[in-house]
């Protein structure tokens, strides 16, 4: 690529951990692997590392491209590289696919060495806390005692919050983009409808569809369509699609008439080709379960009492799933503790 601000061709790497990982549920993985990518170089003091946490459908591939695949560009490539906000001439940037994922880290599609079959429905329910614990082990392996920053959007931002709360001495800055301190009942409801779309697909087979040589594509497709509706506000959808007709005239059928229908079907079809159904269930459940105030009598302010990091909290007025008011809840709780927050 000719872009002087690109990190260029990147190479993912696998890191294996043979120490058992205990989940919040009590379940244990005897061993596991994490898929990661790094950009830039760790300085002599090991003080310039930044962890980028991914949201629902993203992965460790945060920036750059793969050799021979110039169009396979990292999901936050516009943020990371020489001269970009996360300047790789200054920072050592780490992207990791979380446990339970489907992009190389140990997840439901991985082989369970005890049975010789994919974990499938037997894979433990994961939480944000489980992911952060695994990330802390990864940091240990990389020799990173403290991150200059942990950052992410949506579910990734929740991981940044958890780092600040439970590993306060290991994070100096938390960049929290489009997050909520916990899901609303409506958000949990949307996740449940999406999960029902998957689990009621005849090809799901209770989560053990790998052994049947099928994929619950219809369920995944519907789940993604539901998700996309929640990612765009009514105003944003109207501005982007309006009531535009795909062929310029009504078809008087139940096939695609409107551009927004075409968009949703395209996104659903594309998603069903590369994402794992069990991973979708796990990640939406992790979203549901995140609630740092729960262990502090419901007080978000008390949850942040031990946080030491500086915070940058960013929201979007067009985001109705994680509205700006949810970010203000986070800011208020931090200000209650006289924390440095912008």
PyMOL commands that set and color helices and strands:
alter all, ss='L'
color gray80, all
select helices_A, chain A and resi 77-79+120-122+128-142+155-166+168-170+185-199+205-207+209-212+217-231+234-240+259-274+277-289+292-296+300-303+324-336
alter helices_A, ss='H'
color red, helices_A
select strands_A, chain A and resi 13-17+21-22+28-29+32-39+49-53+65-66+69-73+92-97+111-112+117-118+149-153+173-177+310-314
alter strands_A, ss='S'
color yellow, strands_A
deselect
rebuild
show_as cartoon
